[in-house]
């Protein structure tokens, strides 16, 4: 899976619980502009940064989804 596909998957999951990617980033302590630059091909992440940032978002999203169950 390409990193943009992974970001899109996170964004889709967030939308299912009526959460914007911006809000998820804020809740996860991730700078939204980082994701925006990655999605728009302004910059490309290195593997370590990609895994750290997307991992933070996925964990925050997991927690939020668990709270709604």
C-alpha positions in Angstrom: 0.0 0.0 0.0 1.4 3.4 -1.0 1.5 6.0 1.8 -1.1 8.2 0.1 -3.4 5.2 0.1 -2.8 4.7 3.8 -3.6 8.3 4.5 -6.8 8.0 2.5 -7.8 4.9 4.4 -7.2 6.8 7.7 -9.2 9.8 6.4 -12.1 7.4 5.4 -12.1 5.8 8.8 -12.2 9.2 10.4 -15.1 10.3 8.2 -17.1 7.3 9.2 -17.2 8.6 12.8 -17.7 12.2 11.5 -14.2 13.4 12.2 -12.1 15.4 9.8 -8.5 14.6 9.2 -7.6 18.0 10.6 -9.3 17.1 13.9 -7.9 13.7 14.0 -4.4 15.2 13.6 -5.0 17.6 16.4 -6.3 14.9 18.7 -3.3 12.7 17.8 -0.7 15.4 18.2 0.2 15.4 14.6 0.8 18.5 12.5 -1.9 18.5 9.8 0.4 20.4 7.4 2.7 17.4 7.4 0.0 15.2 5.9 -1.1 17.9 3.6 2.4 18.2 2.2 2.6 14.4 1.8 -0.8 14.2 0.0 0.0 17.0 -2.3 3.5 15.6 -3.2 5.2 18.7 -1.8 7.4 16.4 0.3 7.9 12.7 0.7 8.3 11.2 4.1 11.1 8.9 5.1 10.0 5.5 6.4 10.6 6.2 10.1 8.7 9.5 10.0 5.9 7.9 8.0 5.5 5.0 10.4 5.6 7.2 13.4 3.1 9.8 12.2 0.6 7.3 10.6 0.9 5.1 13.6 0.0 8.0 15.9 -3.1 8.7 13.7 -4.1 5.0 13.6 -3.8 4.5 17.3 -5.8 7.7 18.0 -8.5 6.5 15.6 -8.6 3.1 17.1 -9.2 4.7 20.5 -11.9 7.0 19.2 -13.6 4.1 17.4 -13.5 2.0 20.6 -15.1 4.8 22.6 -18.0 4.8 20.2 -18.7 1.1 20.5 
